[in-house]
């Protein structure tokens, strides 16, 4: 009995130490991968669209592989020949961006504060992220025009119309302000539902980026033995003949249905200064 207790303690300590060592190794690889992204981003704007897409997918998949996140998607992705594609997704984590880039390279809309963040801000600027000043209502018209220009050029854009991240157990109200760009360009609107599952198959709350810092969020994700990320691409909504409020309700309903959640409908349509991350 006296020998068993020390043996159990040693075994537990070894497991705990190994787990910590694995986290350190994964974090080191992550840093190296980010550095490689910075180097690639220097030439990124000068490359062809097809090369940019390959680089974006490869880099995003590298991040997910290091973090041991398995990605699955359901539904039909828009074909490469489909022009003017606007993805509208629920927002759970900063990982959402990597997921969508890994499956279908696209440009994103982000709050203007991110532009000045160390490292992340630089990477976002180099890959063509569109920044919006959420404190200025007048900036909504400008960013809609920029989104429209990108769509007209045949590129894809993704927005998170909730304007903030959720814990994955609910979705917030989908604001309509940035969907005016889809109306103006007669775009194809693809609602995308995102969820994260832990090793037991339950919703992983640790994947959510709510009321925390990037480093704290990363620490939680590194503590997971593995994660499963599921994206459901709903059928395209044709924007011609619809207004932005109709598009917001239709996309919110599609995402909520995919996640088996109830919609969060609010009659108030105040301008949304997107996104939360």
SVG drawing of the C-alpha trace seen along z (x, -y; Angstrom):
<svg xmlns="http://www.w3.org/2000/svg" viewBox="-39 -60 49 62">
<polyline fill="none" stroke="black" stroke-width="0.4" points="0.0,0.0 2.8,-2.4 4.6,-1.6 1.4,-2.1 0.8,-5.7 4.2,-7.0 3.9,-5.1 0.5,-6.7 1.9,-10.1 4.9,-9.7 2.7,-8.5 0.4,-11.5 3.4,-13.9 4.8,-12.4 1.5,-12.8 1.2,-16.4 4.8,-17.2 4.4,-15.6 1.1,-17.5 2.9,-20.8 5.8,-19.8 3.4,-19.1 1.8,-22.5 5.2,-24.2 6.1,-22.3 2.8,-23.2 3.2,-26.9 6.8,-26.9 5.6,-25.5 2.8,-28.0 5.2,-30.9 7.4,-29.6 4.4,-29.2 3.3,-32.8 6.8,-34.0 6.6,-32.1 3.3,-33.9 4.9,-37.3 7.6,-36.4 5.1,-35.2 2.9,-38.2 5.6,-40.5 5.2,-39.2 1.6,-38.1 0.0,-41.3 2.0,-40.9 1.1,-37.4 -1.7,-36.1 -5.1,-35.3 -4.7,-31.6 -1.3,-31.7 -2.7,-33.8 -5.5,-31.3 -3.0,-28.4 -0.9,-30.3 -3.8,-31.3 -5.3,-27.8 -1.9,-26.3 -1.1,-28.7 -4.5,-28.5 -4.4,-24.7 -1.0,-24.8 -2.4,-26.8 -5.2,-24.3 -2.9,-21.3 -0.6,-22.7 -3.6,-23.4 -4.9,-19.9 -8.2,-21.1 -9.9,-18.8 -12.1,-20.6 -15.2,-19.2 -17.7,-20.9 -21.1,-20.0 -23.1,-21.5 -22.0,-22.7 -19.1,-25.2 -19.5,-27.8 -17.7,-26.7 -14.5,-28.6 -16.5,-30.0 -19.1,-31.6 -18.6,-35.3 -19.5,-37.8 -19.7,-35.5 -20.4,-36.9 -20.1,-34.6 -22.2,-35.4 -21.2,-33.4 -21.9,-33.2 -19.0,-34.3 -17.5,-32.1 -13.8,-32.6 -10.8,-34.1 -10.3,-30.6 -13.4,-31.2 -11.2,-33.2 -8.7,-30.3 -11.5,-27.8 -13.0,-29.7 -9.6,-30.6 -8.7,-26.9 -11.8,-25.8 -12.5,-28.8 -9.9,-31.7 -11.6,-35.0 -11.2,-38.6 -12.7,-39.6 -14.2,-42.7 -12.6,-43.5 -12.8,-46.4 -10.3,-49.1 -8.5,-48.6 -7.0,-45.3 -5.2,-47.3 -2.7,-48.4 -2.3,-45.2 1.2,-43.8 1.8,-41.0 -1.9,-40.2 -2.6,-43.7 0.3,-43.5 -0.9,-40.1 -4.5,-41.4 -3.3,-44.4 -1.2,-42.4 -4.0,-39.9 -6.5,-42.7 -8.7,-42.8 -11.3,-45.5 -11.3,-47.6 -14.4,-49.5 -14.5,-52.2 -17.3,-50.9 -17.6,-54.2 -18.5,-56.1 -21.9,-55.4 -20.8,-57.2 -18.2,-54.5 -20.8,-51.9 -21.4,-53.5 -17.7,-53.5 -17.1,-49.9 -20.2,-48.7 -18.6,-50.4 -15.3,-48.6 -17.0,-45.2 -18.9,-45.9 -15.7,-46.7 -14.1,-43.4 -17.2,-41.4 -17.3,-43.1 -13.7,-42.2 -14.6,-38.5 -13.2,-38.0 -14.9,-36.7 -15.7,-38.4 -16.8,-37.1 -18.6,-39.1 -19.8,-38.3 -23.1,-40.1 -23.6,-39.5 -21.0,-42.1 -19.6,-40.1 -18.6,-36.6 -20.9,-34.1 -20.2,-31.1 -21.4,-28.7 -24.6,-27.8 -26.5,-30.7 -26.4,-33.2 -26.8,-37.0 -29.0,-39.2 -27.7,-39.4 -27.4,-43.1 -28.2,-44.1 -26.0,-47.2 -23.1,-45.5 -25.5,-43.4 -26.2,-46.5 -23.1,-45.6 -24.8,-42.3 -27.9,-44.1 -26.0,-46.6 -24.0,-44.0 -26.7,-41.2 -24.2,-38.9 -24.6,-35.3 -25.1,-35.2 -23.9,-32.0 -24.8,-31.6 -22.2,-29.6 -22.8,-27.9 -19.7,-27.3 -19.5,-25.1 -16.6,-23.6 -16.8,-20.3 -14.4,-18.9 -13.1,-15.3 -16.4,-14.1 -18.5,-15.5 -20.0,-18.4 -19.9,-22.1 -16.4,-23.3 -16.8,-26.5 -13.1,-26.9 -12.9,-27.5 -15.1,-30.6 -13.4,-34.0 -15.6,-35.8 -14.5,-38.1 -10.9,-37.1 -7.6,-38.0 -6.0,-36.4 -3.3,-34.8 -5.8,-33.4 -7.9,-32.1 -4.9,-30.4 -4.0,-28.9 -7.4,-27.3 -7.2,-25.9 -3.7,-24.5 -5.1,-22.7 -7.5,-20.7 -6.2,-17.3 -8.1,-17.9 -10.9,-19.9 -13.4,-19.4 -14.6,-22.3 -17.7,-21.9 -18.8,-24.4 -22.1,-24.0 -22.4,-25.9 -26.1,-26.6 -27.5,-27.0 -26.9,-30.4 -29.5,-33.2 -30.0,-35.2 -29.8,-38.9 -31.5,-40.4 -34.9,-41.7 -34.3,-41.6 -33.4,-44.3 -30.7,-44.0 -33.1,-43.3 -34.6,-40.4 -31.1,-39.0 -30.2,-39.4 -33.3,-37.5 -32.9,-34.7 -29.2,-34.2 -29.8,-34.3 -32.6,-31.7 -30.4,-29.5 -27.5,-29.5 -29.7,-29.0 -31.4,-26.1 -28.0,-24.5 -27.0,-24.8 -30.4,-23.7 -30.6,-27.0 -33.4,-29.6 -33.0,-32.9 -32.4,-36.1 -34.7,-38.5 -34.7,-42.2 -37.0,-44.6 -34.4,-47.4 -32.1,-47.7 -29.5,-49.9 -26.3,-50.1 -23.8,-47.4 -20.2,-48.3 -18.7,-44.9 -17.2,-42.7 -16.2,-41.8 -12.9,-40.2"/>
</svg>
